[in-house]
Amino acid sequence: MRQVGVGRPEDNLSALLEIIAVKRTPSPSSGNPLEELVVTSRLSSHDALLLQRELEAGVVRVYEDRDENQEPPYSRYHVVTYFTSETGTGGGRTFQIDLVEIEDLHPTGLSIADLELPAPYRYSESWRSTGLEIVARAEVSNAQLDELFELSITDPHLVVRRGVSEEPRLMSLLLTAWSPGSEGSAACEFWLNDPKDVDNDWALVAKSVCMGRDALAGVEALLVALEERGVLPAADLDAIRDDAGRRRRELHFRMFEVGDLEADVEWRRG
């Protein structure tokens, strides 16, 4: 019977999990076969707590072989669902876990609303019941970062995953964090979701971004009224517009800036 370890090596779970069912289905991204596993085990109370912590994160590492001297090779799996119950004796717990293998994809670039971005240095795709979610990190120019901010939290855009699929897909964009680089560059993380699949975190950030855009729209309406009434000359109105836009952009940029993207923001995809 095939057995695997689930979690991180440092957790040092004393028991392996037994695979009781295996199915392979084509990847919706590439068509390559991906494993769907059902695993089960009986664990001590301590090990059960460690395992449950990993399961709640939504993505786990599955190890085929363990080596005390080095981290063994692993594959990443989404936790579809799991069930746990007390064993009735000794305070242990039994687990049954449904897992789906995560495909390691390596796009050569991303196109978002005609903005061409370089190959991400971190990239993850996952398929939910409502559609596709992408999380990516890339090194971009400051000009590209500026365009990403303008595209973030607006109407959905056509996205092409170069090297994965050339078929355009309508997706919503959220730029979640960035840090300054050298020579006019920046590292940034962004999420792309099918428009109907946005979560509470997305909605909270969207509200903050939209408040800034609404405020700028209010300033523009006031300036239009002043211009129509001849209160200020056109040159002064244009200067106010430029200043309001600059202030909004600076606030927007600071909202998502971190000192070092890799050090300060945990990669959430296992």
N, C-alpha and C positions, 0 to 999 in steps of 0.2 A: 504494500500500500504506500503510495507516494505521500511524503510528509514535507511540510515547509515551516519555516519560522516567519513570523509576522511582527513588524515593528522595527526598532533600531537595535543594533548590536549591543549598545551600552545598557539596554533594558535587561539583557541576560535572562530572558524567559526560560524557565527550567523545562518547559514542555513544548514539544512541537505540535503543530496543528495537522490534523489528518484530512486529506482531500477526499471527499466522498462523492463529488460529481465534477465533471469537466465538460465544457462545451466550447466549441470554437465558432465564432461568427465573424463575417467580414467587417473590417473597419469602415465606418461611414466616410472617413477621410481618404484612405488610400486603397481600400479593398483588401488589404492584408489581413490574414486571420488573427484574431485576438482571443485570448482565453477568458472564459467565464468560469470561475471556481466557486464551489461550495465547500467550505472547510469547517471542521468541528474540533473541539478539544475540551478537556476538563482541566481547569487550572486552579491553583491555590488562590486564596483571597488576594494575596500580594500580587501575584502574576496577573490575576484578573483585572486589578486596578490599572496596572501598567498597560495591558492590552486595550482596555476600554478607552484610556486616554488617547492612544493612537487611532482607534476606530473613530472617535468623535472628531478627529481632525479631517476625516473624509478621504484621505489618501494614505496608503500604507506601503511599506517596502516588503516584498516577499522574497525570502532567501531560500534557495534550494539546498545549499550546503553551508555549514558554519565552520569557520576556522578561527581558533583562539588567537592566532598571531596577526591576522589581518582581516579587514572588512571583506566579506565574501561578495561575489556578484549578486545583484538583486534586480528585480523588476518592480515597477510601480503599478499599483492597482487602486482603482476607485472602490470605496466601500459603498456598495449599493444599499445593503441593509444588514442588520445583525440582530440576533436574539440571544439573550442570556438569562439564565435562571440558576437558583441555588441548587447544589447537588443534594442537599438534605442531610448530609453527614460531613463533618470535618470543616464546614465553613467555606468550601470551595464553590466554584461556579462552572457551569458548562456554557459553551458558546457555539453558535452556528452562524457563519458569516458568508454572505454573498459578495464576491469580488469580481471586478471586470478589469482586465489588463489595460493599462494606459500605453498608447502607442507613442514611441519616441520619434517625433517628426522634426525635420531639419529644413525649414523653408529657406530659400535663397533670397527672399525679400518679401516685403508686404506693400501692397498698393491700397491706399485709403483715400477715396474720392480724388483720384489722380495724383495724390501725394505719394511718391515712390520712396520707400524707406529701405535701408540696408537689411541684410539678414540679421534677425534677432540673435543675441548671444544666449538668451534663455527663452524658451517657448514651450507652451503647453496648450493642448486642445482637449476639451471634454464635452461630451454630448449629454445634455439633460433631456428630460421628457419634452421640453419646449424648444430645444434647439442647441446650437453650438455656442460654447464659450471659449474664448482665447485669452490667455494671459501671456504677455511678451515683454521682454526687456531688450532695448537696442541702444546703440551709440548713434546719436543724431547730431546734426549741426544745430546751432542756435536758431537758424531760420526754419529748419524742419520742426523744432520744438515749438516755435511760435505758431506754425500752421497747425500742429496737433492740438494746441490749446484752443485755437479758433474752431476746430472741428469737434472738440469734445463737448458732450452734452448738447448736441443740436439734433436736427433730423438725421435719421439713419443714412449711412453712406455705403456705396458699393466697395466691397473689399475683395482683393485677390490675394491668395496665399501662394506666392511664387514658389515653385518647386513642390507644392502639395496639390494644388488644384488651380487651374487657370479660369475656372468658372466664377464669375463675380457673385458675391453673396451680400445681401443687404444686412448691415449690422450697425449697432449703436456703439459709439466710442466713448471711453472714459479714460483720461490720462490721470493716473493715481499718484505718481511721485516722480521726482526728477532731482538730479544733483549735477552741479556744474562740473565740466571737464576741462581739458586744456585746449588752447588754440581754438576757441569759439565752438566747442562741442559740449554735449551733455549726455548723461545716461538717463534714460526714462523708462518707466513701467506704464503700460496701458492695458486696458481690458477691452475686448470686443465681444459683444453679445448679440444674439438674435434680438430684435427690438422688443419682443413680447416676454423676454426672459431677463428682466433686470431685478436685482434684489434690493434689500433695505439699505445696505451700504451705498449702493449706486444711487438710490433715491435721495439719501441724505446729502451726498456730495452734489448731486444735480440741483438740489434746492439751494445750496450755497452759491453755486455758479450762476444759477438763474437769477438770484437776488442781485448779483452784481450787474448782470446784463439788463435787468429791469430798471435798476437805478440809472444806468447809462441811457436807457431809452427815455426815462423821465427828464434827464438833463437835455437830451436832444429835442424833446417836445417843447421845453421851455425856451431853448435857443431859437427854434423855429418861430415861436410866438414873438420873441423879441425882434427877430429879423423882420417879420411881417409888419410890425409896428414901427420899425425904423429906430428902435431905442439905441442900438449899438451898430457900429459899422461892421461890414462883412468880415474885415480882417480880424477884428476883436472876437467875433463869434467863432471864427475858424480856430483861433488860438485857444479859446475856451474848450471847444470840441477836442482839440488835440490833447490838451491837458487832462480833460476828463477821461479820455481813452487811455492815456498813459497811466494815470493813477489806477484805473480799473485793472489794467494788465499787470501792473506791478503787484497789486494786491492778490490777483489771481495766481501769479507766479509764486509769490511767497507762501500761499496757502498750501502748495504741494511740494515746496522745496525741502530737501534734506541735505545734510552735509555729505554723506556718502551713501548712495543707493544700496550698494551691496552690503555695507556694514550696518545700516540703520533700518532697512526694511526687509523683513523676512520674506523669502520666496515661499509663497503659499501653496505651491503645487508639488510638494514632496521631493 
